[in-house]
C-alpha cells in the first residue's frame, strides 16, 4: 500500500514563483494514484531569516509537523512538494530504518549542496543534500546523517563552482545529462528516489521555479525511474504550476508517478 504525503511548503525557495509550489504540491497529490493522501498543515507565513537561511523558523516547524504526520503512516510513502526540503523527514526515516544500506538517488538540475554562507538568497532548497549529510544548518540536520557513499546525484547541470568543490571533496557520485543513465550503474536497493522536476528540459516541462536549458527529456526520466529497483520511498518536488495547468505537463507527472515502483 502507498500513501501520498503532501507537503505544500514553499518557504524553502527564493523564487518569485515560490508561492506556486503550494498549489503544485496539492495538484500533484491529486494526480498520483495511492491508497491514501495525507497533507501536512504547512504554516502560511513567510518566516524569518536566521543562520543564513530564509524562513528558518517555518522550515523547522514544517519539519517537525512532517515528522509527526509521518510517524502515523505505516505504508510506503510517496512525498509530493513543495520545495526540495519536504524530503528531509522521509529520507531521515528511511535512513533510520535501513541504515548504511540506503542509497539516496537525487535527480535534480542542482546538487543542492550549498552552505548558507555560499548562497546569498538563503534559499534552503539549495542546501538540502548538504543538510542530509550533516553539514547544513544545525536545526535542519538529521540525527543520523547520510554518508557521501550513500548519495548519487543525477541530471545536474547548474555548474556552480562552490557546489562542485564540495562534491569533489566528499567524493559524491555525480552524473549530468549526457551520462544520466549511468546513475543506475551498480545501484541496488534499498533506494530513496528524489525527483526535482527542474531536471526536465524546459521544452517538456516549464512549471518550476527555476528552469535550466538542455535538460533531461521526459521520456528519459520516466524510463530511468521505471528501472530503479528496491525503492523504499520517493518524492516528486518543485512543481510550480500557473493558474491554467498544461495537459502535457499533467500527463508527465502522472506517468512519472506511475513509473516509480514503490
Secondary structure as GFF3:
##gff-version 3
##sequence-region A 1 262
A	DSSP	beta_strand	2	7	.	.	.	ID=ss1
A	DSSP	alpha_helix	20	31	.	.	.	ID=ss2
A	DSSP	beta_strand	36	39	.	.	.	ID=ss3
A	DSSP	alpha_helix	56	71	.	.	.	ID=ss4
A	DSSP	beta_strand	76	81	.	.	.	ID=ss5
A	DSSP	three_ten_helix	84	87	.	.	.	ID=ss6
A	DSSP	alpha_helix	88	98	.	.	.	ID=ss7
A	DSSP	three_ten_helix	99	101	.	.	.	ID=ss8
A	DSSP	beta_strand	103	107	.	.	.	ID=ss9
A	DSSP	three_ten_helix	116	118	.	.	.	ID=ss10
A	DSSP	three_ten_helix	124	126	.	.	.	ID=ss11
A	DSSP	alpha_helix	128	132	.	.	.	ID=ss12
A	DSSP	three_ten_helix	138	140	.	.	.	ID=ss13
A	DSSP	three_ten_helix	148	150	.	.	.	ID=ss14
A	DSSP	beta_strand	151	154	.	.	.	ID=ss15
A	DSSP	alpha_helix	161	170	.	.	.	ID=ss16
A	DSSP	beta_strand	173	175	.	.	.	ID=ss17
A	DSSP	three_ten_helix	180	184	.	.	.	ID=ss18
A	DSSP	beta_strand	191	196	.	.	.	ID=ss19
A	DSSP	three_ten_helix	197	199	.	.	.	ID=ss20
A	DSSP	alpha_helix	218	226	.	.	.	ID=ss21
A	DSSP	beta_strand	231	237	.	.	.	ID=ss22
A	DSSP	alpha_helix	247	259	.	.	.	ID=ss23
###
